[in-house]
Amino acid sequence: MAFVLLALGITLLLLGGTALVRGASGIAQAFNVPTMIIGLTVVAFGTSTPELVVNVTGALTSKTDLAFGNAVGSNLANFGLVLGVAALMSPIYLQGQVVRREVPFLLLVTAILMVMAWDQPLSGTTPLLDRGDAIILLLLFTVFVYFMVRDVYRDKEDPILRDAETFPGSAGVTGHTHIGLNALMAVAGMAMLVYGGNLTIEHGSALAQALNVPEVVIGIFVVAVGTSLPELVTSAIAAYKDETDLALGNIVGSNIFNSLVVLPAAGLIAPLPIPKGGDWDLAAGFLFVLVVIPLFFFSNARLGRLAGAALVTAYFAYLGLRLYLG
C-alpha cells in the first residue's frame, strides 16, 4: 500500500509541475516575455519543481534523508539515465558556447557540494549542509542566473537559444494567453505539488521502513527517478528533434537548479545532515560530470550512442552498488 500511495504522490508531483509550468508560461506570454526567456527559465527550472517540493516538505517534516536522496539521486538520474537515453536516441553534439560554459560550472558546483559534505574528515564534525552552506549555494545560483540572462542577450545565435525559442515546451505551451485561466492552472498545479509532496514524503518513509532500508536509498531509487521523468521527456523530445544542445542544456540546468536551489532550500529550513553514503552519492555525481566533459571536448564535441549506453549501464551499476551498501 505504501508503494501505491508513493506512486500516487509522485504522479501528483509530475501533474502539478506540468500544470504550474504551463500556467506560468502562459502568464509570461501574456506579458510579452520573450519565448527564449520562458524556455530557459520557466520551462527549464519548472521541470525541477517536484524535487523542490519534496525537499522542502522533507525538511519541514524532518525527513531529511529522503530529501537528500531525492535531490542527489535526481542529479545522478539526469546525467546517467536521462542523458544516456537521449544519446541512445540521437547522438548529442555540443555546438554552442552557452552549454560549454554551463558544464564546467556544474562540475565546480558539484565539487563544492562534495567539500561541504566532508565535515568529518576536514573538521571532525558531523557532516551536514547548514544554513551558511545553503546561503553560499543560493548566492552561486544568482551568479548562474546573471550569466544565463547575459548569454540570452549577447549570444542570440547560440543553438540552445534558438532551440529554446521554438521548442514545444516553451513556445505556445498553453495555447492561449488568458491570464485568469493560466493563473488558475498555476494555482491548481501548486496545490497538486503540495499534496503530492506530502504523500511522497510520508509514504516514501513508510516504504523504507517496510523494506528495512535507509530512507536515502528510497529517495535515490524511487523518488528521484520518478521526479526526473519531466527531464527525461523534455530531453528525449529535444533529442528526437535533433535539438541536442537543448537536450543537454535541460539536463545541466536541472542539475544546477537541484544543487543550488533544491538542496539549499531544505538546508535553510533546517540543517540537512549528510546521510551515510551521501558523500559517495555526491562523488558519483561528480564523476558522471567529469567523465562527460572529455567526451565532448575530445570526441569532436559528440556524445554517441555507445557513450550513451555506457552512461546508462554505469547508472544502474551504481544503483546496484548503492543498494548493496545501503
Order of alpha helices (4+ residues) and beta strands (2+ residues): alpha-alpha-alpha-alpha-alpha-beta-alpha-alpha-beta-alpha-alpha-alpha-alpha-alpha-alpha-alpha-alpha-beta-alpha-beta-alpha
